[in-house]
């Protein structure tokens, strides 16, 4: 009996389970998606998954559907809330309805960003990139523009 390698399908079309490395990579991109969503909400007050996809560029091999896990824990924690549905602006989405999220607790959002800093990609040559400021006392770009 042989073991299947990742991304190989058996004769029934089933795909092998993702490796531990893929789980870690997916978690990193979900973290970055959550950070992007919160930063968009801190700046604009409302955001959708389309904004997350615009801000966070996924590497090859990571499926776009990983962003589906972005808002859930933030909503359950009371940091964000669903405002309404509107059609997606992505052509591939064909106008399907997506959730528009609102910031429910500004202080909790800043705390979450501080408590969940960005992490390096994990590649040998990568130094990692901080996508957004992690200091909760530093004003957001919109707050700085407003003079807050």
Secondary structure, 3 states (H helix, E strand, C coil): CCCCCCCCECCCCCECCCCHHHHHHHHHHHHHHHHHHHHHHHHHCEECHHHHHHHCCCCCCCCHHHHHHCHHHHHHCCCEEEEEEEECCCHHHCCCEEEEEEECCHHHHHHHHHHCCCCCCCCCCCCCCCCCCCCCCCCCHHHHHHCC
